Amino acid sequence: MTQKKTSARKEPIPKELYDVLACPMCKSDVRYNEAKTALICVKCGNRYPIKEGIPVMLPPVCSSVNS
């Protein structure tokens, strides 16, 4: 994984954590959106919100119902 660039202003996620985060679906790097309120996967485009400084990166929860 390559080093990610961040701006000089206060980051919502500690740099040490941000540098190792990856999309749980495709394992690619993630980047902040412009407002730094979410992480966006650079490959698949999935969006993961940041809630109180914690990236919510759970894959979608789904289940099937057998008839």
N, C-alpha and C positions, 0 to 999 in steps of 0.2 A: 504494500500500500504506500502511496506517495504522501509526502507531507502536504497538508492542506493549508492554504493561505487564509488568514483571518484579518479583519480590520483592527485598528488600534483601539477602538472603543470597547467597553465592557462586553464580554461574551456571555451568553446565557448558560453555556456549558463549559466546565473547566477544560482547558486546552488538552490536558493529558487524556481525558475521556474522549473528547471530540476527535483527536488524532487516530483513535483506534475503532471508531464507530463504522459500521458497514450496514447496508440494507439487509434486513433479515430474509428478504425474498430472493434476491439475486447475488448477494454478497459484494456488491460494488460500493464504491465510495459514496458518501453523502455530503452535501453542502448545505449551508444555511440558505434560506430564502432571503429576499432583500430586506425584509423587516426583522429577520432573525427570530421568528416565532415558530419556525418549523425547519425540518431537515428534508431535503429533496434528494432522491437517489439520482446519480448522474447517468445511470444506464436505463432503468425501467421507469423513472419518473415518479415512483411512489412518494407520497408526502407523509411525513411523520411529525406531528405537532410537538412542541416543547411546552410542558406544563410545569410551572414553578421551577424551572431550571432542569427538569428531567425530560429527556427525550422519550416519547411514548412510541416504541418501535415494535409493538406486538403485531404479528401478521393478522389479517382478518380472521375472525372466528366465525366458522360456519359449520353447519351440520346438515345431514340429509335425513329425511323421514322416509322410511320404507313403508309402502302402502300394503 
